[in-house]
Amino acid sequence: MEMTKNAVSWFEIPVLDFDRARNFYQTIFDYDMPEMPMEGIRMGILPHDRDGGGVGGAICFGEGYAPSGPNGAKVYLDGGSDLNTVLHRVEGAGGQVVLPKTPIGENMGQFAFFADTEGNVVGLYSA
């Protein structure tokens, strides 16, 4: 296999209540999330620099999408330069901080986990 630039090319976070989940992610990222319907699926596009080659993802509602709970696959969203900026908005938006900002190791950044309003446990990462 050829070596790729990114391990991920796109990701989708399943949601049970699109409007509630959209409000949650808009609140914690302080971002107006665009909605993009696609073949019966409601998709809310998460913030990323598409034109600059950034990897994107979306929250998704529709047939075939169900949150996997705390034991499912982990997605790490870019938490910016300080994870606490996003983490401090989580509980006010209806979520829960599962693991606070935690150093990974020398010069390897930090990570954290939160539970969203749909029951997904999502990671945050900052270099």
NUGUKOL-172652 format. One record per residue: residue number from 1; residue in one letter; z, x, y of N, C-alpha, C in turn. Coordinates in Angstrom, 3 decimals, m for minus. Layout:
REM NUGUKOL-172652
(rec NUM, A, (Z, X, Y), (Z, X, Y), (Z, X, Y))
...
***
This chain:
REM NUGUKOL-172652
(rec 1, M, (0.000, 0.844, m1.189), (0.000, 0.000, 0.000), (0.000, 0.878, 1.237))
(rec 2, E, (m0.694, 0.423, 2.249), (m0.702, 1.160, 3.503), (0.628, 0.989, 4.235))
(rec 3, M, (1.012, 1.979, 5.029), (2.234, 1.913, 5.824), (1.953, 1.024, 7.031))
(rec 4, T, (2.809, 0.047, 7.266), (2.639, m0.849, 8.401), (3.618, m0.491, 9.505))
(rec 5, K, (3.302, m0.901, 10.725), (4.167, m0.607, 11.870), (5.501, m1.348, 11.769))
(rec 6, N, (5.465, m2.611, 11.376), (6.665, m3.446, 11.293), (6.837, m3.976, 9.876))
(rec 7, A, (8.070, m4.143, 9.456), (8.335, m4.734, 8.149), (8.110, m6.240, 8.171))
(rec 8, V, (8.197, m6.838, 9.337), (8.051, m8.271, 9.498), (6.869, m8.541, 10.419))
(rec 9, S, (6.041, m9.523, 10.065), (4.939, m9.891, 10.948), (5.179, m11.251, 11.609))
(rec 10, W, (6.022, m12.070, 11.036), (6.383, m13.388, 11.561), (7.552, m13.900, 10.752))
(rec 11, F, (8.395, m14.728, 11.309), (9.476, m15.340, 10.539), (9.684, m16.760, 11.031))
(rec 12, E, (10.277, m17.578, 10.167), (10.563, m18.963, 10.498), (11.988, m19.301, 10.066))
(rec 13, I, (12.721, m19.928, 10.962), (14.092, m20.349, 10.700), (14.081, m21.868, 10.522))
(rec 14, P, (14.378, m22.373, 9.309), (14.357, m23.824, 9.069), (15.481, m24.530, 9.813))
(rec 15, V, (15.170, m25.722, 10.338), (16.173, m26.521, 11.041), (16.125, m27.964, 10.552))
(rec 16, L, (17.257, m28.660, 10.642), (17.339, m30.062, 10.241), (17.130, m31.012, 11.416))
(rec 17, D, (17.537, m30.588, 12.605), (17.416, m31.398, 13.816), (16.743, m30.507, 14.868))
(rec 18, F, (15.447, m30.707, 15.059), (14.682, m29.811, 15.924), (15.236, m29.758, 17.347))
(rec 19, D, (15.502, m30.915, 17.943), (15.961, m30.929, 19.332), (17.308, m30.237, 19.493))
(rec 20, R, (18.215, m30.463, 18.566), (19.526, m29.805, 18.612), (19.363, m28.297, 18.464))
(rec 21, A, (18.556, m27.859, 17.495), (18.350, m26.427, 17.269), (17.637, m25.783, 18.460))
(rec 22, R, (16.651, m26.475, 19.002), (15.928, m25.936, 20.162), (16.894, m25.738, 21.321))
(rec 23, N, (17.745, m26.724, 21.573), (18.732, m26.604, 22.644), (19.668, m25.423, 22.394))
(rec 24, F, (20.104, m25.239, 21.147), (20.989, m24.125, 20.805), (20.329, m22.787, 21.142))
(rec 25, Y, (19.126, m22.555, 20.649), (18.455, m21.265, 20.867), (18.054, m21.066, 22.327))
(rec 26, Q, (17.678, m22.142, 23.009), (17.394, m22.022, 24.442), (18.640, m21.593, 25.198))
(rec 27, T, (19.787, m22.149, 24.820), (21.041, m21.846, 25.503), (21.478, m20.410, 25.253))
(rec 28, I, (21.470, m19.965, 24.006), (22.006, m18.625, 23.745), (21.084, m17.524, 24.268))
(rec 29, F, (19.782, m17.775, 24.324), (18.855, m16.765, 24.845), (18.468, m17.021, 26.302))
(rec 30, D, (19.015, m18.106, 26.902), (18.709, m18.430, 28.292), (17.197, m18.414, 28.491))
(rec 31, Y, (16.521, m19.291, 27.737), (15.071, m19.238, 27.577), (14.520, m20.645, 27.391))
(rec 32, D, (13.395, m20.953, 28.034), (12.743, m22.243, 27.868), (11.783, m22.139, 26.683))
(rec 33, M, (12.197, m22.650, 25.543), (11.445, m22.499, 24.299), (10.227, m23.414, 24.252))
(rec 34, P, (9.020, m22.844, 24.154), (7.842, m23.700, 24.001), (7.775, m24.291, 22.592))
(rec 35, E, (7.299, m25.526, 22.528), (7.128, m26.183, 21.236), (5.654, m26.156, 20.854))
(rec 36, M, (5.396, m25.868, 19.577), (4.029, m25.825, 19.087), (3.949, m26.589, 17.775))
(rec 37, P, (3.373, m27.797, 17.796), (3.211, m28.532, 16.538), (2.082, m27.912, 15.707))
(rec 38, M, (2.307, m27.829, 14.395), (1.289, m27.256, 13.523), (1.287, m27.993, 12.192))
(rec 39, E, (0.267, m28.796, 11.957), (0.079, m29.507, 10.694), (1.332, m30.238, 10.231))
(rec 40, G, (1.913, m31.038, 11.113), (3.080, m31.836, 10.770), (4.411, m31.107, 10.897))
(rec 41, I, (4.402, m29.862, 11.285), (5.628, m29.074, 11.461), (5.873, m28.895, 12.956))
(rec 42, R, (7.107, m29.117, 13.383), (7.482, m28.821, 14.773), (7.999, m27.394, 14.809))
(rec 43, M, (7.383, m26.571, 15.633), (7.773, m25.166, 15.757), (8.224, m24.882, 17.179))
(rec 44, G, (9.341, m24.191, 17.319), (9.835, m23.721, 18.608), (9.733, m22.213, 18.612))
(rec 45, I, (8.939, m21.666, 19.499), (8.657, m20.232, 19.500), (9.800, m19.468, 20.162))
(rec 46, L, (10.334, m18.488, 19.442), (11.426, m17.654, 19.947), (10.877, m16.579, 20.887))
(rec 47, P, (11.719, m16.080, 21.807), (11.225, m15.116, 22.796), (10.783, m13.803, 22.154))
(rec 48, H, (9.578, m13.371, 22.530), (9.045, m12.076, 22.102), (7.839, m11.723, 22.966))
(rec 49, D, (7.475, m10.462, 23.001), (6.355, m9.974, 23.805), (5.096, m9.939, 22.950))
(rec 50, R, (4.484, m11.085, 22.780), (3.283, m11.190, 21.944), (2.159, m10.307, 22.463))
(rec 51, D, (1.921, m10.348, 23.765), (0.837, m9.557, 24.347), (1.074, m8.057, 24.215))
(rec 52, G, (2.333, m7.669, 24.125), (2.676, m6.257, 23.971), (2.799, m5.828, 22.517))
(rec 53, G, (2.407, m6.697, 21.593), (2.459, m6.345, 20.177), (3.761, m6.668, 19.495))
(rec 54, G, (4.635, m7.443, 20.169), (5.921, m7.792, 19.576), (5.780, m8.739, 18.408))
(rec 55, V, (6.731, m8.670, 17.484), (6.764, m9.557, 16.318), (7.481, m10.831, 16.715))
(rec 56, G, (6.900, m11.971, 16.392), (7.473, m13.246, 16.787), (7.974, m14.064, 15.624))
(rec 57, G, (8.570, m15.194, 15.973), (9.071, m16.120, 14.981), (9.362, m17.448, 15.629))
(rec 58, A, (9.756, m18.411, 14.825), (9.972, m19.757, 15.333), (11.042, m20.479, 14.537))
(rec 59, I, (11.648, m21.483, 15.181), (12.440, m22.460, 14.439), (11.441, m23.499, 13.956))
(rec 60, C, (11.647, m24.038, 12.748), (10.676, m24.963, 12.170), (11.362, m26.185, 11.562))
(rec 61, F, (10.789, m27.369, 11.852), (11.275, m28.620, 11.310), (10.111, m29.339, 10.644))
(rec 62, G, (10.330, m29.777, 9.435), (9.306, m30.549, 8.741), (9.445, m30.383, 7.245))
(rec 63, E, (8.547, m31.014, 6.505), (8.577, m30.956, 5.055), (8.505, m29.513, 4.566))
(rec 64, G, (9.391, m29.183, 3.637), (9.414, m27.834, 3.077), (10.351, m26.880, 3.798))
(rec 65, Y, (11.012, m27.348, 4.864), (11.934, m26.497, 5.616), (13.352, m27.037, 5.494))
(rec 66, A, (14.258, m26.227, 4.984), (15.663, m26.591, 4.897), (16.494, m25.329, 5.062))
(rec 67, P, (17.509, m25.349, 5.918), (18.358, m24.174, 6.074), (18.967, m23.755, 4.735))
(rec 68, S, (19.079, m22.465, 4.534), (19.591, m21.951, 3.260), (21.073, m21.623, 3.316))
(rec 69, G, (21.704, m21.868, 4.455), (23.132, m21.628, 4.565), (23.469, m20.156, 4.672))
(rec 70, P, (24.730, m19.827, 4.525), (25.183, m18.452, 4.763), (24.717, m17.438, 3.718))
(rec 71, N, (24.220, m17.893, 2.572), (23.841, m16.952, 1.522), (22.335, m16.742, 1.405))
(rec 72, G, (21.570, m17.277, 2.343), (20.119, m17.141, 2.304), (19.656, m15.813, 2.883))
(rec 73, A, (18.348, m15.680, 2.996), (17.756, m14.473, 3.575), (18.276, m14.288, 4.998))
(rec 74, K, (18.367, m13.060, 5.428), (18.866, m12.759, 6.772), (17.724, m12.337, 7.680))
(rec 75, V, (17.685, m12.931, 8.849), (16.755, m12.565, 9.905), (17.598, m12.009, 11.041))
(rec 76, Y, (17.163, m10.891, 11.607), (17.867, m10.294, 12.741), (17.006, m10.471, 13.981))
(rec 77, L, (17.523, m11.198, 14.963), (16.830, m11.387, 16.222), (17.241, m10.288, 17.186))
(rec 78, D, (16.359, m9.932, 18.088), (16.655, m8.896, 19.079), (17.668, m9.448, 20.061))
(rec 79, G, (18.827, m8.841, 20.113), (19.901, m9.299, 20.978), (19.917, m8.653, 22.346))
(rec 80, G, (18.860, m7.880, 22.680), (18.824, m7.212, 23.977), (19.732, m5.997, 23.993))
(rec 81, S, (19.994, m5.493, 25.172), (20.754, m4.247, 25.286), (22.241, m4.413, 24.966))
(rec 82, D, (22.784, m5.629, 25.109), (24.198, m5.873, 24.781), (24.311, m7.196, 24.024))
(rec 83, L, (24.634, m7.124, 22.749), (24.729, m8.328, 21.910), (25.721, m9.343, 22.451))
(rec 84, N, (26.739, m8.871, 23.162), (27.756, m9.791, 23.666), (27.190, m10.806, 24.662))
(rec 85, T, (26.104, m10.470, 25.337), (25.485, m11.425, 26.260), (25.079, m12.689, 25.501))
(rec 86, V, (24.429, m12.511, 24.358), (24.019, m13.650, 23.530), (25.228, m14.244, 22.807))
(rec 87, L, (26.065, m13.404, 22.217), (27.216, m13.882, 21.440), (28.159, m14.755, 22.266))
(rec 88, H, (28.333, m14.439, 23.543), (29.242, m15.230, 24.387), (28.712, m16.635, 24.651))
(rec 89, R, (27.451, m16.908, 24.341), (26.877, m18.242, 24.544), (26.868, m19.075, 23.262))
(rec 90, V, (27.110, m18.457, 22.125), (26.954, m19.120, 20.835), (27.874, m20.327, 20.677))
(rec 91, E, (29.172, m20.155, 20.879), (30.103, m21.263, 20.651), (29.888, m22.399, 21.639))
(rec 92, G, (29.582, m22.092, 22.886), (29.320, m23.119, 23.888), (28.071, m23.928, 23.572))
(rec 93, A, (27.155, m23.331, 22.788), (25.919, m24.016, 22.398), (26.079, m24.776, 21.086))
(rec 94, G, (27.275, m24.696, 20.483), (27.534, m25.450, 19.256), (27.512, m24.620, 17.988))
(rec 95, G, (27.350, m23.309, 18.108), (27.340, m22.433, 16.942), (28.679, m21.742, 16.763))
(rec 96, Q, (28.695, m20.753, 15.894), (29.924, m20.012, 15.617), (29.580, m18.542, 15.383))
(rec 97, V, (30.334, m17.649, 16.008), (30.170, m16.228, 15.744), (30.825, m15.936, 14.398))
(rec 98, V, (30.043, m15.405, 13.463), (30.527, m15.113, 12.112), (31.031, m13.672, 12.036))
(rec 99, L, (30.310, m12.764, 12.665), (30.694, m11.352, 12.721), (30.406, m10.863, 14.130))
(rec 100, P, (31.425, m10.402, 14.865), (31.189, m9.946, 16.231), (30.355, m8.657, 16.256))
(rec 101, K, (29.990, m8.257, 17.441), (29.225, m7.022, 17.645), (29.902, m5.880, 16.889))
(rec 102, T, (29.130, m5.248, 16.003), (29.654, m4.218, 15.119), (28.737, m2.996, 15.139))
(rec 103, P, (29.280, m1.802, 15.403), (28.437, m0.602, 15.366), (27.964, m0.322, 13.940))
(rec 104, I, (26.707, 0.107, 13.822), (26.153, 0.429, 12.506), (26.477, 1.862, 12.127))
(rec 105, G, (26.300, 2.760, 13.031), (26.538, 4.182, 12.803), (26.023, 4.951, 14.005))
(rec 106, E, (26.242, 6.226, 14.003), (25.850, 7.041, 15.146), (24.359, 6.888, 15.454))
(rec 107, N, (24.069, 6.455, 16.668), (22.697, 6.266, 17.169), (21.869, 5.280, 16.343))
(rec 108, M, (22.514, 4.335, 15.668), (21.777, 3.362, 14.864), (21.878, 1.944, 15.427))
(rec 109, G, (22.612, 1.758, 16.508), (22.699, 0.459, 17.141), (23.880, m0.369, 16.674))
(rec 110, Q, (23.807, m1.679, 16.980), (24.857, m2.620, 16.630), (24.221, m3.873, 16.045))
(rec 111, F, (25.043, m4.636, 15.310), (24.578, m5.912, 14.779), (25.703, m6.923, 14.844))
(rec 112, A, (25.344, m8.181, 14.679), (26.310, m9.277, 14.649), (25.665, m10.419, 13.879))
(rec 113, F, (26.482, m11.382, 13.455), (25.969, m12.596, 12.816), (26.550, m13.818, 13.513))
(rec 114, F, (25.730, m14.862, 13.619), (26.215, m16.150, 14.088), (25.652, m17.246, 13.201))
(rec 115, A, (26.382, m18.371, 13.148), (25.886, m19.572, 12.465), (25.336, m20.482, 13.546))
(rec 116, D, (24.089, m20.941, 13.360), (23.500, m21.838, 14.350), (23.927, m23.274, 14.074))
(rec 117, T, (23.419, m24.208, 14.831), (23.806, m25.609, 14.685), (23.265, m26.243, 13.417))
(rec 118, E, (22.374, m25.546, 12.706), (21.752, m26.082, 11.497), (22.362, m25.525, 10.218))
(rec 119, G, (23.301, m24.568, 10.346), (23.925, m23.968, 9.177), (23.319, m22.641, 8.765))
(rec 120, N, (22.272, m22.194, 9.468), (21.694, m20.873, 9.181), (22.612, m19.790, 9.707))
(rec 121, V, (22.767, m18.706, 8.983), (23.461, m17.541, 9.488), (22.377, m16.540, 9.884))
(rec 122, V, (22.365, m16.219, 11.170), (21.322, m15.393, 11.752), (21.941, m14.116, 12.306))
(rec 123, G, (21.252, m13.005, 12.125), (21.718, m11.734, 12.646), (21.173, m11.451, 14.029))
(rec 124, L, (21.900, m10.637, 14.761), (21.428, m10.074, 16.022), (21.452, m8.565, 15.867))
(rec 125, Y, (20.499, m7.896, 16.482), (20.449, m6.430, 16.420), (20.155, m5.886, 17.801))
(rec 126, S, (20.752, m4.759, 18.110), (20.477, m4.041, 19.353), (20.498, m2.562, 19.041))
(rec 127, A, (19.482, m1.864, 19.524), (19.417, m0.409, 19.332), (20.391, 0.268, 20.257))
***
